[in-house]
Structures are given as C-alpha cells and as structure tokens.
Amino acid sequence: MSRIGFLLLLVLVSSSVFAQKAKPAPALDLIPEPVQVAQTNGTFELTAKTVIVLPKGHEAHLGVAQLLSQRLQVPTGYALPVKVGNQKKNSIQLELLPQPDPELGQEGYTLQVTPQAILLQANAPAGWFYGIQTLLQLLPPAVESKQTVAGVRWEIAGVKIKDYPRLAWRGLMVDVSRHFFPKEVIMAYIDQMAKYKLNTFHWHLTDNQGWRVEIKSLPKLTQVGAWRVPRTGYWKGFQAPQPGEAATEGGFYSQEDIKEIIRYAEERFVTIVPEVDVPGHSLALIASYPNLSCTQTPQQVLAGDPWNPQRTNVLCVGNDSTFTELEKVFSELAQLFPGEYLHMGGDEVTRSYWDKCAKCQQRIKTEGLKNSEELQTYFLKRLARIIESKGKKPMGWYEKLEGGLAPNMAVMSWKDMKGGIVASQQGHKVVMTPAFNTYLDFYQGDPYLENGPFTVTRLNATYNWNPVPLEANAANILGGQGSLWTEQVAHERKLQSMTWPRALSLAEVFWTPQPKRQWENFIPRLEAHLPRLDSAQVNYATHFYEPIVWGVKDSAGALKVVLSSEIKDIEMYYTFDDSNPDKFYPKYQGQPLDIPKGAHHIRVVSYRHGKRVGREINLPLSEVEKRVRK
C-alpha cells in the first residue's frame, strides 16, 4: 500500500472511531416547545468572566439584562456585569432588531448559542425576556437553586432558535378570597409562571369568603369584609360562626402592597387583571355594607359553613347606591392597575333575591325589562359603562343570559368552550378557561386520595385541548388560562402542587403552535423539568404517574379490577393482601384482575424505567365497585 493510501486509511479509521465515541447532542427539553429549534455544534460555557452586553442606545432597557444577571448570580456565584457596548467574545448579547421581524411580534425572539457567544435578538424587550427564559432552561437544573451550587459546569448547548407565542393571553388565575396568601407568595407565584412564558395573572380578589383589596373610600371592606371566623379542614359543612366568635382569619392587600406586586410583575412582563366579583358572590361586600343587599340585614363573611337561606350574597340592582359604591371601587382599581381590563365577575347570580325585592322589581318595570334574568344583563351593561368611563375594558365570566352581555364586554368561557365560541361569533373578545381542561382546583389523581372539589382535571386533560376551536372566530380569542379556586388550598405548598405541573402543560398549549404539540413528546420534557422545580423549591404533583383504577363486571356479575395509566411506559405492581407492593409483586399484564376471596383492598404502585414513581394507591374494593364501567 502506498504511503498516501495508508495515511488516507488511517484518517478514515480515526474518523470512524471518533464518530462512534462522539456523544449525541443532549435533548433540549424546553417548555414551552419553541416554534423552530436547530441544534448546532459545540457549547458555550458561562464563567465568572462572561459579560451581558447591551448595544448603545438601549440603556432604557437595562432592567431586563440586570434581571438576567441577578438570576444567574445566586446559583453560579458569578456577578456578571451588564455593559453597554459591542463586546462579542464570552458574552450574552441582547439586541433589538433594527428592522422588526413581523413574525416575532412583541414577544418573540431569536436565540443563537455558539462556543464564543450568545446572541439574543427581538423586536421588543418582552422578546428578550422570553428568550432569557429559554436560555435559562438550556443551563443545568441547578440554575434554579436559591443558593450557590459548587462543582457545576454551566454549559449551554449550541442551538439556533426562532420562537414566538401562539396566543396573546397566557394566564393563570388565583383566588385569594377563599384563602388569603401574603404578597410574598403572590410574587413568588408570578415569578414562577413568568419562567414558562405565562404573561397574565388574573387576581380573584373578592368573593363570599373575603374582600382582599384596600378601597380607601370604603374602609369597612377591609375592616369587616377581609375577616372571617377561623376554620380548618375540608371546605364543606364547617360550623357556622358562633355568637360572639371573633373573625380573625383573613387579610388584605394595601394599595402599597398592590403597587409593589404590580412593579414586580411588570419587570417580568406579567399583566395583572384584578377581579371584583359582583353582583353575586358578594357576601363579603354585603357584610361590610348591608345596605347594598336586597334584605339590608346584617351578614357575616362566609366561613365554609352550609349555606343559610337567611344570607344574601347578591347586590340590590334596584338600589342606585349600589352603583354609586361600585363606581368608587372600580375608580380606585382603575387608578391602581395599569392593564387594560378590569374583571367584574358577573356569574352564578341567585336571582331569587331580586324576584322578592320591591326595588329590583321596580327597576325591571322602569327599565322595561322582562324578568330578573334581563335585570342581570342591565347590571352588567351599567357596570360596564362605569368601567369604560375609567378608561378600562370590562371583562366577566360568560353567562348565557336572555338579554345578552354588555356590548364591549370581554368574557371568560368557564363551563365549557361553547359559551366562548358563541361569544366570539358575536364579536366579544374571549379567554378560554373551560373547567374540565383548566380548573386547577379539581383533583389531578385518584379521587379517593384527593381533597379537591367536584371532579378531575388530569394532566393529560390540560394538554390535549385546543383553546381556539374551529367553530370560534379566532380573531376574537385572546387566549386561555388556568384557574385555581382555593376552597381546599390553604397553604403555599398546596398552591404550588395544584398548579405544577399542570401549568407547564397549559404554558405549552398557549405558546406552542397547535400542530407541533405532541403529548408523548411533552412527557419526557416535563420529567426533565421536575429537577428544576426541585432546585427552585417549588412543590409539584406526580399524580400523572399513578395507576388509574376502576371496575368491570364479568358475565356472572363478579367484580374485576382494571388498571391503566395516564402516560406510556408505566409498569404497575399490585396486591390484594393489604401489604405494600413493589416491583417484586405481581405485575399488571393488561387484563382485568380477579379478586381473591376475603380481599377488601387493592394496593397498586407504579414504576417508570425501573424507578418507583408516584404514590401507592390503596383503595377499598367497595370504592372500586362504585367505579364499574360497562
């Protein structure tokens, strides 16, 4: 063999060996999944000498770059400087495109990572912010730590990304009336949702169980309406307030608290939409000012006790002072909150109070209305005009009313998507939050082990839906949101576990193009984010791993047990002998299980890729009997 031929052979063999030993590019595991992603060669290593660079002329947007520096300093220990200039090497460069890219809009971005530098470009600072969230997800999970982590190589895989949101309104709602959460909890919640490109925080501030926003012109709202007698446990059938019992549970946000939270949210490009829920759901308001109800009798803030017919939680629409006081409320809200919408509730009104009220009946007669249902429409239209007079847009929960909705009222479709479809066709702006896909207070695992109310919204239900149905006028669909009512949520850790990981699913639904979303592709990316939540000390549920148990009857009427799972590649092991199963117990093979004589419980555990996941499901067979499917 010639010398040249030998050398060529050596090169080919060496190249082959290198190719065999080369590591495959690591999975990027981004949530939400970007519009376009291409992995490239090499990695960028973040070091203490890395610089965050802003071009000259963009000094007004230093805050976004400084926020990135602050996020990185705690876990890495690096105090990365933010400079204005043109440094290219070992830098994270933030640039606004000189010629805007229409496809990116205000929230889109492009991100390019090379071994030399990181380039983040956008039309607007919001795009920088969302590109930064993607960049942080490319770093190891320890980047979410609340303390400096030693021994980590802060490497970012080479990548080229173009990304922008599908929907403008990508929200989460938290009810702080049933249970009050301090401002620090609310800010932490906003911070976490912003990491996943959720941009709207709907703040349910009032309901029967508490009034949570300071209105300076109506001080009794927080002196009286913010407090109820203390009760602990399952939110059903509590003892009613006793004579002389002090109302000590609750709290409220001062206007200074709210301004602080708004500033915090604005830094993270989150808009806050406040809700004052009227004319129903108004017991806390009426407890503060009884003259605003039809009965004008003293009331107490609801404490989770059974409903008393003597109570009245509906405002009197026949009383002009109701609108006078509501104008004060919404005037102060309009001055506090910079967003374009004020939410006025408007749902679940017990109109029987109006049927028995002379003033309300007189209003129906005077206004030429047919009935109390049309009186509800009258209320919505009148309050909507008040809101519009403050320079804001009215929004409410969708209700199918004979008299229709206020003409310019945006709606949240909550019972299902049918109301949102109809409203969009009628010209209303719509936010889709259908209960069975987005209600985060519904339990997410086996109902026997949960204390969530009503029914189930499993992780797969939050992912496998389309917030822009074909029948809707897509131009009028603002977006969607997850909604968390807090009857059963009394602690921040429960608030977190009811939100996550279902909010990760919703974040992808609202951001990622519909054709690109795949449930089976989402699950491994979700699993990769669980260590990030651990590092951030954010609680989350793992119920999506757990067995789903139900029953069937054979031809002789004997009960058999059937097991299934929400995701693929789950192995289930079971026992009827009331011991705690593991992977050395019988494995479920996909066929209904015969029940041994004398058995009274079934216990089941899940394994994924050889590792125990989720909780043990321990069910009485009498419970399985209730779940028989034909």
N, C-alpha and C positions, 0 to 999 in steps of 0.2 A: 504494500500500500504506500502511495506517495506520502510525503511529509504533509503536504497541504490537505490531502484527503483525511489523514489521521487527525489533524487539527480540527477539521470540519466535523468529524465524527465525535470528537471529544466535546465540542461545543454543543452538538445536538443532544448527547447523553447528559451533559451537565444541565442543559435547559429542561430536559425531561424530568430529571431528579428534582430540580428546583420547583417545577410545576407541581410535582406530586407532593412536595413538602409545604408549598405555599398555603397559608391559611385562607380559608374562604372569607369573603367580606362579611363582617358581622351584620346581623339583622339590625335595622334601624329602630324598629319598634316605636314608631311615632304615633301619638294620639292627639288630635285627630289626624288621620291619614292625609298627607298633603296631596295636592292636585297632580303635581309632577315631581318625581324623585328619580335621580340617577346617581348611583354610587360611583366614585372616582378613586383613583389610586392615592395611596398614602394617608397619613393622618396629621392633624395639627395638634401640637402639644401646648397646652396652656401652662405658662410658667410665671414666676414672680416678675419676669421682665416683659410680659405681654402688656400691650398698651391698647386702650379703647380710643379710637380716633373718630373725631367729628370734623367734617370739612369746614373751612372758613365760611362764615355767613349763616351757619346753622346753630349758632350759640343759644338761640331761644329754645332749642330742643335738648339742651344738656341733660335735663331731668331723666330722659329715657336711658341715656348712656350711664348716668350716675346710678340709676336703679339696677342696671346690669352689674356694675362694679360692686354694689352693696350685696347683691345676691351671691356673687362669687366669693366675696371676701370671707364670709363665715366658714364655709366648708373647706376652702382651699388654703386659707390663711394668707392669700395674696391680696394686697391693697393695690389693685390695678388702677393706674392713673387714667383719667379721661383728658385727652389732649385735643386741641383744635389745630389741625394741620394736615399734612399729607404723608405721614409715615406709613409705609407699606409692609415692611418685614415684621413678623411676630406681632401682628396687630389684628384687632377686630374693628373693621371699618364700617361705619354707618353712613350711608349716602342716600340723599333724596334724589330721585331721577330728574335730570334737567328737563327731559321730555316725558311727562307722565305716561305710564302704560295703562290704557283704559281697562285692560283685563284685570289688573290688580285692584282697581278701585282705591278706597281709602284705607283698607285693612290688609291688603295683600302685600306680598314681599317676594324677593328672590334672595336665595342664600347660597353662597359658594364657599366651600371649605377646601383649601389646599394646604400642603405642608408648610407653606410660607405665611399664609394669612387667611383671614376670614372676611368676606365681603358680604354685607347685608344692605340691600337696596330696596327702596319703597317709594311710593308716591307721597306718603304722609307718615308722621311719627307713629301712628297706630300700627302701620305695617312693620315698622322697626320693632315695636313691642311684641307683635305676634311672631316675628322672625326670631326674636330673642328667646321666646318660649320654646320654639323648635330647637334652637341651638342648645339650650339647657338640657333638653331631652336627649341630645346626642352625647352628652357627658355621662360618666358613670352615675348610678343612683345615689351615691354618697353626696352628690351636689345638692341634694335636698336636706342635708343634715343641718341641725341647728347648732352644731359645734364643729370646730376644725377637725378634719379627718386626716391622719398621717398615713403615709405609705401608699397613696393613690396616685397613679399616673393619670393626669387629667387630659386624656386624649380624645380627640373628636375625629371620627372617620371622614375621609374625603367624600364630598357629596355636592350635588347641584340640585337645588330645589326651586320650583316656582309654585306659589301657593296663594290662595285667596278663598274667602268664605262663600259657601252656597247661600246662606241666609243672613240677613242683617241683624235680626233679633235672635240672640242665642242666650237664653236666660235660665236662671234658677229663682224660685220664689221660696222665701222662708216666712212662716207665720210666727210672729213673736208675741201674739196675743195669748194663745193657749199657754205658752210658756215663754217667759221673758229671758233673753240672752243679753249679757252685757256687751258694750260696744267692742271690747277686745275680741270677743267671739265672732261678732259680725265682721270685723275687719279681717280676721284670720280666714273666715269663710270666703270673703271676697277675694283675698289673695290666692286662695287655692283654686277657685273657679277660674280666675284670670289665667292661671298657668295652662289651662286647657282651652283657651280662646273663647270662653264664655264671657259675654260682654254686657249683660243686663241683669241687675239684681232687683227683683220685684219684692218689695218690703211690705208684707201684710201687717200693718201697724195697729189695726183696731178690729175688735170683734166682741162677742158677748163676754169673753173671758178677760178682757183687759184693754185699756187705751194706753198706747205706748209713746205718743209723740206730744211734746210740750206745745200747747197753744196758749200763748201769753194772754190773749184776750178772753180765754175761757179757762181760768186756773183750776176749776173743780175737775176738769177732765183728768188731770194727773194727781190731784189731791185725793179724789174719790175713785175715779174710773180706772186708775192704774193698779188698784189693790183688791185682793180678794182673800177670803179665809183660806188658810193652808190645808192642802190635801195631798196625799202621796199614794201612788199606786195606779192600778188600771183605771183609765179615764172613763168610768162608767159606774153610775149608781153610788157616787160618793154621798156622804151625809150632807144634807143641806146646811147652810150657815145657821148656827145656833144663836139664840138670843144673847146679845152682849158679846159675841165672839169677835175678836179683833181681826180686821182684814190686814194681814201683814205680809202676804205673799204677792210678789209682782215687781214692778219697777217701770221706768220710762226713760226715754232719751231726751235730754235737754236739747234746746236748739243748738247750743255749742257742741254737744256730742254729735249731733247730726251733721253740722258743718265739718267737723273733723273727719267723720266717716266719709262724707262726700269727697273731701280733698283726697283722702286715701284711695277711694275708688277711682277718681279721675286720673290719678297717677298711673293706674293700671288699666285705663281706658274702659272702665266699667261705668255704665249709666245706672243710676238708682231711680226706680219708679216707685213712688210711695202709694200705698193704698189705704184709704179710709172707707170702710165698707158700710154703706147705707143704701136704702132705708131700713133693710133688715140687718141682722147680725149687730144690732146697735145697743145691746143691753148695757155695756159699759158706759156708753154715751148717755143713755137714759138714766142710769144710776146716778150720774153726775148732775144731770139736768132733767128731772122727772117731767117738767112742764112740756117737754118736746115729744112726749108719747101721747097716744090717744086716751089712755086711762089717767095720766098725770098722777099716778100713785108712786110712792117710794119703792125703789128697786135696789137689789144688790147685784154686784158683779157675779156672773156665773162661776161656780167652783167645781164643775163637773158633776153636780148632783142632778137627779132626774128633773126633767122639765116640769115646772109648776104652771098650770093654766092661769094662775093669777099674775104671772110675769107678763111683761110686754117688752119685746125687743125690736119693735118696729116704730119708726118715727111717724108722727102725725103729719100727713101731707095737707090736711085741711088747715093747718096752723101756719100762718105766714112767719111766725117767729122761728120755725124750723129752718126755713131758708135763710133767714137773717143770720142765725148762728152758723149754719153751714157755710155761708159766704165768708164768715170770719175764719173758719177752719181752712178753707181752700185758698183764701188770700195768703195766709201765713205759709201754707205748704208751697204755694207758687213762688213765694219770695225765698224760701229755703232751698228748694230743689231746682237745679238748672236744667234738668231734662225736659223734653217736650211734652211728656204725658203725665197726667195725674189720674190715678185709678180710683173710681168711685164705687167699686163693688157692684151692687145692684141685683144680686142674685138671692134666691131662696127666701123670698118675702112671704110671710104669713099674712095674707091679705084679709083674713077673717077679722083682724083688728079694725081694719078700715070699714068692713061691712057693718060693724056695730058702732062706728064713730059718727056722731052727728056732723062734726066739722068736715070729715072726709066725704061724707055723703053730700053735703052742701057743695063741696068743691067739685064733685062729679057733676052735680046739676049745673053749677055756674059755668063750668068749662065745656058743657055739652058732651060729656063722656058717657059711655055705655055702662061701665061697670068698674069694679076695683082693679081689674087687670089693665084697663086703659088708664087708670089712675097711676099705676106703676110707670107706664110709659110717660105720662105727664111729668112725674117726678124726675125721671131720667133726663127728659128734654130740658126741664127747667134748671136742673143742676148742671147739665152740660153747658148751658148758656153762661152760667156763673163761671165755670172753669174756663171757657173760651174768653170771657171778659178779662181774665187774668193773664192772657197770652199763652195759655196752655191748651193741649188737646185732651179731650175726655176719653177715658177707657173704662170698660167694665166687663164683668163676666157675662157671657152670652146667655140670654133668656129668650125663649120663644114666646113673644107677647102679641096679643091680638092687635094692639096699637103700634107694634113695631118698636124699633130702637130710636134713640136720638140720631138725627141725620148724619152728623160728623163723628159719631162715637166709634172708636176702635173697640174690638171685642176680643176676649179670650174664650176660645171654644174648649169647654172643660168636660162636659158629659161624654162627648164623643167628637168626631170631626164633622158630623152632619151640620151642626149649627154654624161652624166656621165656613163650611162650603157655601151654605145659603147666604151668610153674611157677606162673604167675598163676592158673590154674584150680585148682591145688592149694592155693592160699592163701598162696604165697610173694610177698613184695614183689620187684619186678623192675626192673632198669635195662637198657634195650635198648642194646646196642653191637655189632650184627651186623657182622662183619668187612667184608663187601662194600659196606657203606654208611658205616662209621665208622672203619675202621682207617687211621690216618693215616701209618703206615709203608709202606703199599702205594704203589706209584708212581702218579703222577697224570697222567703224559703218556705219550709213546711209550716202550715198554719198552726199546727199543734204546738210548735216550739216558739211561735212568734206572738207578740202582743200588738201587732199592727191592726188597725181597724178595717172593717169592711171586706177586703178581698186582696188578691195578689197582683203585683206587678213585678214579674221576674225580670232578670237582666235581659234575657232574650227579647222580652216584650218591649223594653226600652230601646232596643236596637233595630228590631225588624218592623219598622213602620216608616211611612213617608209623610212628613208634615206638609207636603204640597201635593195633595191628591189630584188626580187628573180632572175631576169634576169642578175643582175650585178655579176661581180666577187668580192665577198665580201672581199676577201683578199686585194683588191686594194681600198676599200672605207675607206678613212682616217676618215671620219665623216661628220659633217654638220655644218652650221652656219646660223644665221640670218643676213640680210644685210640691213643697213639703209642708204639710199641716202638722201641728206639733201637739195634738192631744196626748200622744204617747211618747213624746220626745222631751224629756225634762233635763237632759244633760248634754254638754257639748259633744262628748264621745258618741252618744246615740245620734245626735245631729249629723255627725260625720259618717257613721256607719250606715245610716239610712240614705245618705247622699252618694257615697262612694262604694262600689264602683259604678253605680247606675248613671251617675252624672258623666263619667267618662264615655259611656255609651251614647248619651244624649249629645255630648260635645261633638262626637263624630257625625251623628245624624244631622246636626245643624250646620256643620262646616264642610264636610267632605261631599263631593259630587255623588248623587244617588247611585249611578251605575258602578261606581268604584267601591262601594261598601259591600263587604262580604263578612258574614257572621263568623265563619270558620277562620278567616284571616284575622279578625279582631281579637279573638280569644288569646292567642299566644302573645299578641302585643299587650293586651290587658295584663296578662300574667307578668310580663316584663316590667310593668308599672307598679306592681304591688310592692316590690322593694323600695321604690321611690316614695310611696306613701308611708312605708315603714320609716324611712330616713327622715321624712317630714313630720313624723309622729302624728299622722292622720289616721284615724281609725277607719276600717272598711269591712264590709261583709264578704264572706267567702261562700255564701249560700248557693251560688251558681254551680259549685262542685257537688252539692249534696244530692243524695237519692230522692227521687220523686216516687211516692208510694201510693198505690191505690189498689182497689179490689175488683175482681170479676167473679161471677158465679158460673160453675160448670153446669152441665145438662141436668145434674141431680140437685142443683141448688146449693152445692157446697161452696163456701168462700175460698178463693185462692188469692194470693198476693202477687201483684205485678210491680216491678221496679223499672224506672227509666231515669235518664239524666238529661240535664239541660244542654250539656256540651258533649262532644265526642271524646273517645279515648278515656272513658271513666270505667274503672273496674269496681264492682260492688260486692262486698262480702257481708253475709248475714247470719243471724242465728235466731232461733225461737226459744232458746233455753234461758234467756234473760241474763246471759253473760255479755261481756264487751268484746265484740268481734274485731279481728284484724285480718291481715291477708292470709292467715293460715286457717281461716274458717271457710265454709262453703262459698264458692264464687257464683254469683248470679249468672246464668247462661242464657237469659233472654226469654225463658218460658215461665208461665205462671207457677207459683210455688204452692205446693200442698202444705196445709197447716197440720203439724203433728197434734195428736190428741193431748189435751191438757195445756197446750200453749195458750198464753194470754197476751204476749207481746211479741213484736218483731223488732230487732235491732239491726241497723244497716250502717256500714261505713263505706267511704269512697277512697279510691286510690287513683292517682294520675301519674303516669310514668314512674311507677313504683313507689311513690311518696303518698303518705296519708294526707288527705285534704278535706277541709270542711269539718262539720260536727257529726257526731254519731246521732242518727235518727232513731229514736226509741218511741215506738207507737203501740198503744193498746190495740189489740185486734178489733175491739169494738169500734175504734176510730176508723180502722180500715174498712169495716163494714159500712160505715156512712159514706165511703168514697167509691162504692161499687159503680162501675161503668158498664153499660150494656153494649 
